[in-house]
């Protein structure tokens, strides 16, 4: 009976055959590739073993090789006896000793001069320091106290001033005093407590004015010390707080 397959059926059959051949080819490639990797690892291991064995063979051959005898060095020919150094004469030895003595004495003299110079320098520094301290104390003793500055400032003003304004004005006039606002406020409160100043409150602000008819205090005399003035202020503040 003759084959009556249509072209479409033949195409489908060939297509299925091709797909099967491709799958089988891919599996064969994967299998052969794995075998090649295993063989490559075995080859690398054999090469490594070959290198180790070669090095070991060379080491054994070197150890078994006979040691060559050391070359014979001819003995040196006898030479003339070493010449004995000439001894220094007594005159030269004495001269060298005198030179050493002079050098030692010179070093001692220089060391003594350096010590004297250092002591004189220290004394001069101490004298200059004492003079500077004395001058600073004298300048400080001639300065007015903080109370005097505040009373004088309030007397010169025509309008009430706050503690911050008084502190700012005195700080600009006397920058070396390092006047602080809280210290000025405490001093103003002490003046108010002693009726040397008036205190008025406007809203949340407090202003101070000098007592009318009160003269500004004179500057402190030379004999008055700043330490006593500061102690006086602290004692007054303590008394007011009590």
DOFI-216759 format. One line per 4 residues: number of its first residue (from 0); their letters; for each residue x, y, z of N, C-alpha, C. Coordinates in pm, whole numbers, always signed. Example, Ala and Ser with C-alpha at 12.3 -4.5 7.8 and 13.67 -1.06 7.14 Angstrom:
// DOFI-216759
0> AS> +1319/-569/+780/+1230/-450/+780/+1320/-330/+780; +1285/-225/+708/+1367/-106/+714/+1290/+3/+787
***
This chain:
// DOFI-216759
0> XXXX> +85/-119/+0/+0/+0/+0/+88/+123/+0; +74/+210/-92/+162/+328/-101/+139/+423/+15; +254/+498/+51/+249/+596/+162/+170/+717/+115; +69/+751/+197/-18/+863/+159/-8/+979/+256
4> XXXX> +110/+997/+325/+125/+1108/+421/+130/+1240/+346; +69/+1333/+410/+66/+1467/+351/+193/+1543/+387; +223/+1650/+315/+343/+1731/+350/+341/+1785/+492; +225/+1816/+542/+216/+1870/+679/+258/+1765/+779
8> XXXX> +216/+1642/+761/+252/+1535/+854/+402/+1509/+847; +461/+1514/+731/+604/+1493/+719/+684/+1602/+791; +637/+1725/+777/+706/+1835/+843/+702/+1819/+995; +588/+1776/+1046/+576/+1757/+1192/+667/+1644/+1237
12> XXXX> +678/+1540/+1160/+763/+1426/+1197/+909/+1469/+1198; +953/+1542/+1097/+1092/+1589/+1092/+1123/+1684/+1209; +1023/+1767/+1239/+1044/+1863/+1349/+1064/+1789/+1482; +984/+1687/+1506/+997/+1610/+1631/+1130/+1539/+1635
16> XXXX> +1174/+1487/+1519/+1302/+1418/+1515/+1417/+1514/+1545; +1409/+1634/+1491/+1514/+1735/+1514/+1520/+1775/+1661; +1406/+1793/+1721/+1402/+1830/+1864/+1466/+1721/+1948; +1436/+1596/+1918/+1493/+1485/+1993/+1644/+1479/+1975
20> XXXX> +1691/+1501/+1851/+1834/+1500/+1826/+1905/+1614/+1902; +1840/+1729/+1906/+1901/+1842/+1980/+1913/+1812/+2129; +1811/+1753/+2188/+1817/+1718/+2330/+1927/+1617/+2356; +1938/+1516/+2269/+2041/+1415/+2288/+2180/+1476/+2271
24> XXXX> +2193/+1570/+2175/+2322/+1635/+2154/+2362/+1718/+2276; +2265/+1789/+2333/+2295/+1872/+2451/+2338/+1785/+2569; +2271/+1672/+2590/+2308/+1583/+2699/+2448/+1526/+2678; +2479/+1489/+2552/+2613/+1437/+2525/+2720/+1543/+2552
28> XXXX> +2692/+1667/+2510/+2790/+1774/+2537/+2812/+1793/+2688; +2703/+1790/+2765/+2715/+1808/+2911/+2795/+1694/+2972; +2769/+1569/+2926/+2841/+1455/+2981/+2989/+1460/+2945; +3019/+1491/+2821/+3158/+1495/+2780/+3232/+1611/+2848
32> XXXX> +3162/+1725/+2864/+3225/+1837/+2933/+3261/+1803/+3077; +3171/+1734/+3148/+3201/+1693/+3286/+3318/+1599/+3290; +3325/+1508/+3193/+3438/+1415/+3188/+3569/+1490/+3162; +3563/+1591/+3075/+3683/+1668/+3044/+3731/+1746/+3168
36> XXXX> +3637/+1802/+3245/+3677/+1874/+3366/+3744/+1780/+3465; +3688/+1659/+3479/+3748/+1562/+3571/+3887/+1523/+3524; +3902/+1501/+3391/+4033/+1466/+3338/+4133/+1580/+3354; +4084/+1705/+3339/+4174/+1820/+3355/+4224/+1829/+3499
40> XXXX> +4135/+1804/+3596/+4177/+1806/+3736/+4280/+1696/+3762; +4259/+1578/+3705/+4357/+1471/+3723/+4491/+1509/+3660; +4486/+1574/+3543/+4609/+1615/+3477/+4686/+1718/+3562; +4611/+1815/+3620/+4676/+1915/+3705/+4741/+1850/+3827
44> XXXX> +4671/+1752/+3887/+4727/+1683/+4004/+4853/+1606/+3966; +4854/+1541/+3848/+4971/+1467/+3803/+5088/+1562/+3777; +5061/+1678/+3720/+5167/+1775/+3695/+5227/+1826/+3826; +5141/+1849/+3924/+5191/+1895/+4055/+5279/+1788/+4119
48> XXXX> +5232/+1662/+4115/+5312/+1554/+4172/+5445/+1540/+4099; +5443/+1560/+3968/+5567/+1549/+3891/+5667/+1656/+3933; +5617/+1779/+3959/+5707/+1887/+4003/+5766/+1858/+4140; +5684/+1806/+4230/+5733/+1775/+4365/+5837/+1664/+4360
52> XXXX> +5810/+1560/+4281/+5904/+1449/+4272/+6035/+1494/+4208; +6028/+1582/+4110/+6150/+1631/+4046/+6237/+1709/+4145; +6175/+1795/+4223/+6249/+1873/+4323/+6311/+1782/+4428; +6236/+1679/+4470/+6288/+1585/+4569/+6407/+1507/+4514
56> XXXX> +6398/+1467/+4386/+6509/+1394/+4324/+6635/+1480/+4319; +6620/+1607/+4281/+6735/+1696/+4275/+6797/+1717/+4413; +6713/+1728/+4517/+6766/+1747/+4652/+6844/+1625/+4697; +6793/+1504/+4666/+6863/+1381/+4705/+6996/+1368/+4631
60> XXXX> +6998/+1404/+4505/+7123/+1395/+4429/+7226/+1494/+4483; +7181/+1612/+4522/+7274/+1711/+4577/+7330/+1665/+4711; +7248/+1598/+4792/+7295/+1551/+4922/+7392/+1435/+4908; +7371/+1352/+4805/+7459/+1236/+4787/+7588/+1271/+4714
64> XXXX> +7601/+1390/+4660/+7722/+1426/+4586/+7840/+1438/+4682; +7963/+1392/+4647/+8078/+1401/+4736/+8120/+1547/+4758; +8163/+1575/+4881/+8206/+1710/+4916/+8346/+1733/+4864; +8366/+1841/+4792/+8498/+1871/+4737/+8590/+1919/+4850
68> XXXX> +8715/+1874/+4849/+8807/+1916/+4955/+8836/+2064/+4946; +8859/+2123/+5062/+8887/+2267/+5066/+9024/+2294/+5006; +9038/+2404/+4932/+9168/+2435/+4872/+9272/+2464/+4980; +9393/+2419/+4953/+9502/+2439/+5048/+9558/+2579/+5028
72> XXXX> +9558/+2656/+5138/+9610/+2792/+5133/+9754/+2790/+5180; +9847/+2840/+5099/+9988/+2838/+5140/+10009/+2927/+5262; +10098/+2883/+5349/+10129/+2958/+5470/+10199/+3088/+5433; +10168/+3197/+5503/+10233/+3325/+5472/+10381/+3322/+5507
76> XXXX> +10455/+3392/+5428/+10599/+3398/+5452/+10629/+3483/+5575; +10727/+3447/+5650/+10761/+3525/+5771/+10805/+3666/+5733; +10749/+3762/+5805/+10784/+3903/+5781/+10870/+3955/+5893; +10922/+4071/+5868/+11010/+4133/+5968/+10929/+4167/+6092
80> XXXX> +10991/+4166/+6206/+10926/+4197/+6332/+10871/+4339/+6329; +10750/+4354/+6391/+10689/+4487/+6395/+10775/+4583/+6471; +10780/+4703/+6419/+10865/+4803/+6482/+10800/+4849/+6612; +10877/+4866/+6715/+10828/+4910/+6845/+10816/+5061/+6843
84> XXXX> +10696/+5115/+6881/+10682/+5261/+6880/+10777/+5326/+6977; +10824/+5440/+6933/+10917/+5513/+7017/+10846/+5575/+7136; +10905/+5568/+7249/+10849/+5626/+7371/+10869/+5776/+7369; +10767/+5845/+7428/+10778/+5990/+7437/+10886/+6029/+7536
88> XXXX> +10951/+6133/+7504/+11054/+6183/+7595/+10989/+6248/+7716; +11057/+6256/+7830/+11000/+6319/+7949/+10957/+6463/+7924; +11026/+6536/+7839/+10990/+6676/+7814/+10855/+6685/+7743; +10834/+6601/+7643/+10707/+6602/+7571/+10592/+6559/+7660
92> XXXX> +10613/+6457/+7744/+10507/+6412/+7836/+10467/+6523/+7932; +10564/+6595/+7985/+10534/+6705/+8078/+10458/+6816/+8007; +10497/+6846/+7882/+10428/+6949/+7806/+10282/+6912/+7782; +10256/+6785/+7747/+10117/+6740/+7726/+10035/+6749/+7854
96> XXXX> +10096/+6718/+7966/+10025/+6726/+8095/+9987/+6870/+8127; +10079/+6964/+8101/+10050/+7105/+8128/+9936/+7154/+8038; +9935/+7107/+7912/+9827/+7148/+7821/+9692/+7097/+7872; +9688/+6973/+7921/+9562/+6919/+7973/+9517/+6996/+8095
100> XXXX> +9612/+7033/+8183/+9577/+7109/+8303/+9519/+7244/+8265; +9581/+7311/+8166/+9532/+7442/+8125/+9390/+7430/+8065; +9366/+7327/+7987/+9232/+7308/+7930/+9128/+7286/+8039; +9163/+7204/+8140/+9068/+7178/+8251/+9037/+7306/+8326
104> XXXX> +9142/+7386/+8356/+9119/+7512/+8428/+9034/+7609/+8345; +9057/+7611/+8214/+8979/+7699/+8129/+8831/+7659/+8128; +8805/+7528/+8123/+8666/+7482/+8125/+8599/+7517/+8257; +8673/+7501/+8368/+8615/+7536/+8499/+8582/+7685/+8506
108> XXXX> +8672/+7769/+8455/+8649/+7913/+8459/+8526/+7951/+8375; +8514/+7889/+8257/+8399/+7919/+8173/+8268/+7875/+8239; +8271/+7756/+8305/+8151/+7707/+8373/+8111/+7800/+8486; +8212/+7849/+8563/+8183/+7940/+8673/+8125/+8071/+8621
112> XXXX> +8179/+8123/+8511/+8127/+8246/+8453/+7980/+8228/+8408; +7952/+8111/+8349/+7815/+8085/+8304/+7718/+8081/+8421; +7763/+8018/+8533/+7677/+8012/+8651/+7651/+8151/+8708; +7757/+8234/+8715/+7740/+8370/+8768/+7647/+8451/+8678
116> XXXX> +7663/+8436/+8545/+7578/+8508/+8451/+7434/+8466/+8464; +7412/+8335/+8484/+7276/+8284/+8499/+7212/+8337/+8627; +7290/+8341/+8737/+7237/+8393/+8864/+7202/+8541/+8850; +7290/+8619/+8785/+7261/+8761/+8767/+7136/+8782/+8682
120> XXXX> +7120/+8699/+8578/+7001/+8711/+8493/+6874/+8681/+8572; +6882/+8576/+8660/+6765/+8544/+8742/+6730/+8655/+8838; +6833/+8718/+8898/+6806/+8829/+8989/+6743/+8947/+8914; +6795/+8976/+8796/+6740/+9088/+8719/+6594/+9061/+8681
124> XXXX> +6565/+8936/+8644/+6426/+8902/+8610/+6334/+8918/+8730; +6383/+8873/+8847/+6302/+8886/+8968/+6277/+9032/+9003; +6381/+9117/+8986/+6365/+9260/+9015/+6264/+9323/+8920; +6273/+9288/+8790/+6179/+9344/+8693/+6036/+9299/+8723
128> XXXX> +6021/+9171/+8761/+5886/+9121/+8793/+5828/+9192/+8914; +5911/+9209/+9018/+5863/+9278/+9138/+5825/+9422/+9107; +5906/+9489/+9024/+5876/+9628/+8988/+5745/+9637/+8908; +5725/+9540/+8818/+5602/+9541/+8739/+5480/+9519/+8827
132> XXXX> +5491/+9424/+8923/+5379/+9399/+9015/+5350/+9522/+9100; +5457/+9587/+9147/+5439/+9707/+9230/+5370/+9818/+9151; +5412/+9834/+9024/+5351/+9937/+8940/+5204/+9905/+8913; +5174/+9776/+8890/+5035/+9738/+8864/+4949/+9761/+8988
136> XXXX> +5003/+9728/+9106/+4928/+9750/+9230/+4905/+9899/+9253; +5005/+9979/+9222/+4991/+10124/+9240/+4885/+10180/+9146; +4885/+10132/+9020/+4784/+10180/+8926/+4644/+10137/+8970; +4634/+10013/+9022/+4503/+9964/+9065/+4452/+10040/+9186
140> XXXX> +4544/+10081/+9275/+4502/+10152/+9396/+4447/+10291/+9364; +4489/+10349/+9253/+4442/+10483/+9217/+4308/+10480/+9144; +4259/+10361/+9107/+4133/+10352/+9034/+4015/+10358/+9132; +3905/+10420/+9093/+3786/+10425/+9180/+3719/+10288/+9187
144> XXXX> +3644/+10267/+9295/+3573/+10141/+9311/+3450/+10139/+9222; +3390/+10019/+9210/+3272/+10004/+9125/+3155/+10085/+9180; +3141/+10094/+9312/+3033/+10173/+9372/+3049/+10320/+9334; +3171/+10370/+9342/+3194/+10510/+9308/+3164/+10537/+9162
148> XXXX> +3203/+10442/+9074/+3174/+10461/+8931/+3025/+10464/+8904; +2950/+10374/+8969/+2805/+10369/+8946/+2736/+10495/+8999; +2771/+10538/+9121/+2709/+10658/+9178/+2740/+10782/+9094; +2866/+10789/+9048/+2905/+10903/+8966/+2829/+10903/+8833
152> XXXX> +2813/+10784/+8774/+2741/+10775/+8646/+2595/+10815/+8662; +2529/+10764/+8769/+2389/+10798/+8791/+2371/+10946/+8819; +2467/+11008/+8890/+2457/+11151/+8919/+2466/+11234/+8792; +2545/+11185/+8695/+2563/+11261/+8571/+2446/+11243/+8474
156> XXXX> +2357/+11145/+8499/+2247/+11120/+8407/+2123/+11198/+8449; +2044/+11239/+8350/+1919/+11311/+8375/+1797/+11222/+8369; +1814/+11102/+8317/+1703/+11008/+8305/+1739/+10878/+8376; +1640/+10803/+8420/+1667/+10673/+8485/+1739/+10578/+8388
160> XXXX> +1823/+10496/+8447/+1900/+10399/+8368/+1881/+10259/+8426; +1878/+10160/+8338/+1870/+10021/+8383/+2009/+9968/+8416; +2012/+9851/+8480/+2141/+9791/+8515/+2221/+9757/+8390; +2153/+9713/+8284/+2224/+9680/+8159/+2285/+9804/+8097
164> XXXX> +2210/+9918/+8100/+2263/+10041/+8043/+2383/+10092/+8123; +2373/+10083/+8256/+2486/+10125/+8340/+2607/+10036/+8313; +2586/+9905/+8302/+2697/+9813/+8277/+2761/+9839/+8142; +2678/+9865/+8039/+2732/+9891/+7905/+2813/+10020/+7902
168> XXXX> +2760/+10126/+7965/+2829/+10254/+7964/+2961/+10246/+8039; +2961/+10183/+8156/+3086/+10170/+8233/+3185/+10077/+8162; +3134/+9975/+8094/+3224/+9886/+8020/+3293/+9956/+7906; +3223/+10049/+7840/+3284/+10126/+7732/+3384/+10229/+7786
172> XXXX> +3352/+10286/+7903/+3442/+10386/+7961/+3563/+10322/+8026; +3545/+10207/+8088/+3654/+10138/+8157/+3661/+9993/+8107; +3712/+9971/+7986/+3718/+9834/+7932/+3810/+9742/+8010; +3906/+9798/+8084/+4000/+9713/+8159/+3937/+9654/+8284
176> XXXX> +3820/+9707/+8327/+3758/+9660/+8451/+3678/+9532/+8434; +3638/+9498/+8312/+3557/+9378/+8285/+3431/+9379/+8372; +3351/+9483/+8359/+3232/+9501/+8442/+3122/+9408/+8392; +3057/+9337/+8487/+2951/+9243/+8455/+2816/+9299/+8499
180> XXXX> +2711/+9268/+8422/+2579/+9324/+8448/+2522/+9277/+8581; +2541/+9149/+8615/+2485/+9100/+8742/+2553/+9166/+8862; +2681/+9196/+8853/+2750/+9266/+8962/+2699/+9408/+8973; +2676/+9474/+8859/+2623/+9611/+8860/+2484/+9613/+8921
184> XXXX> +2400/+9515/+8886/+2264/+9510/+8941/+2267/+9491/+9093; +2356/+9404/+9143/+2368/+9385/+9288/+2414/+9513/+9356; +2509/+9582/+9296/+2559/+9706/+9355/+2450/+9813/+9356; +2369/+9820/+9249/+2260/+9917/+9246/+2156/+9888/+9353
188> XXXX> +2126/+9761/+9375/+2030/+9726/+9480/+2085/+9764/+9617; +2216/+9748/+9636/+2276/+9789/+9763/+2267/+9940/+9781; +2287/+10018/+9674/+2274/+10163/+9683/+2131/+10204/+9716; +2034/+10131/+9657/+1893/+10160/+9687/+1863/+10130/+9833
192> XXXX> +1917/+10019/+9884/+1893/+9983/+10023/+1953/+10086/+10118; +2059/+10153/+10077/+2122/+10254/+10162/+2074/+10396/+10130; +1969/+10406/+10048/+1910/+10534/+10012/+2008/+10622/+9935; +2101/+10560/+9864/+2193/+10635/+9778/+2144/+10638/+9633
196> XXXX> +2033/+10569/+9606/+1977/+10566/+9471/+1830/+10531/+9482; +1751/+10571/+9379/+1609/+10541/+9372/+1587/+10427/+9271; +1486/+10348/+9300/+1453/+10232/+9214/+1310/+10247/+9166; +1289/+10241/+9034/+1155/+10251/+8976/+1136/+10139/+8875
200> XXXX> +1016/+10079/+8877/+987/+9968/+8789/+884/+10010/+8686; +916/+9987/+8559/+828/+10020/+8448/+803/+9892/+8369; +685/+9833/+8393/+657/+9704/+8329/+744/+9595/+8390; +822/+9530/+8307/+914/+9427/+8354/+1056/+9479/+8371
204> XXXX> +1078/+9608/+8343/+1212/+9666/+8352/+1225/+9747/+8479; +1349/+9751/+8531/+1380/+9825/+8653/+1482/+9932/+8618; +1456/+10057/+8662/+1545/+10168/+8633/+1591/+10231/+8764; +1709/+10291/+8759/+1770/+10349/+8878/+1808/+10494/+8849
208> XXXX> +1795/+10578/+8953/+1836/+10718/+8945/+1911/+10753/+9072; +1996/+10855/+9063/+2071/+10898/+9180/+1983/+10983/+9271; +2015/+10987/+9399/+1943/+11068/+9496/+1975/+11214/+9469; +1871/+11299/+9465/+1892/+11440/+9435/+1968/+11507/+9549
212> XXXX> +2058/+11596/+9512/+2136/+11671/+9610/+2258/+11596/+9660; +2279/+11469/+9617/+2397/+11392/+9661/+2510/+11412/+9562; +2624/+11445/+9613/+2741/+11472/+9529/+2804/+11340/+9486; +2866/+11345/+9372/+2935/+11225/+9322/+3055/+11195/+9410
216> XXXX> +3082/+11071/+9443/+3195/+11037/+9530/+3327/+11069/+9463; +3423/+11110/+9545/+3557/+11141/+9495/+3632/+11014/+9464; +3729/+11019/+9377/+3808/+10898/+9346/+3880/+10847/+9468; +3908/+10719/+9470/+3976/+10657/+9583/+4117/+10710/+9594
220> XXXX> +4166/+10723/+9715/+4302/+10771/+9739/+4402/+10663/+9707; +4528/+10704/+9704/+4634/+10609/+9668/+4648/+10502/+9774; +4623/+10535/+9899/+4642/+10438/+10005/+4534/+10333/+10008; +4417/+10362/+9943/+4307/+10265/+9945/+4337/+10151/+9849
224> XXXX> +4324/+10029/+9892/+4358/+9912/+9813/+4232/+9856/+9748; +4242/+9802/+9623/+4124/+9743/+9556/+4068/+9625/+9633; +4155/+9552/+9703/+4107/+9435/+9776/+4013/+9477/+9886; +4045/+9588/+9956/+3958/+9636/+10062/+3825/+9683/+10005
228> XXXX> +3828/+9751/+9891/+3705/+9799/+9830/+3613/+9683/+9792; +3671/+9577/+9730/+3590/+9461/+9693/+3536/+9391/+9816; +3617/+9382/+9924/+3569/+9321/+10048/+3455/+9402/+10106; +3462/+9535/+10094/+3357/+9621/+10144/+3226/+9597/+10069
232> XXXX> +3235/+9582/+9936/+3116/+9556/+9855/+3053/+9424/+9893; +3137/+9319/+9911/+3084/+9188/+9947/+3018/+9193/+10085; +3080/+9268/+10181/+3021/+9277/+10314/+2888/+9348/+10308; +2877/+9454/+10226/+2751/+9525/+10214/+2644/+9438/+10151
236> XXXX> +2682/+9361/+10050/+2584/+9272/+9986/+2535/+9167/+10082; +2627/+9114/+10164/+2588/+9013/+10263/+2495/+9071/+10366; +2522/+9197/+10414/+2438/+9260/+10512/+2297/+9285/+10457; +2287/+9330/+10331/+2157/+9354/+10271/+2078/+9226/+10253
240> XX> +2150/+9116/+10215/+2079/+8989/+10198/+2026/+8935/+10329; +2103/+8960/+10441/+2054/+8918/+10573/+1929/+8998/+10611
***
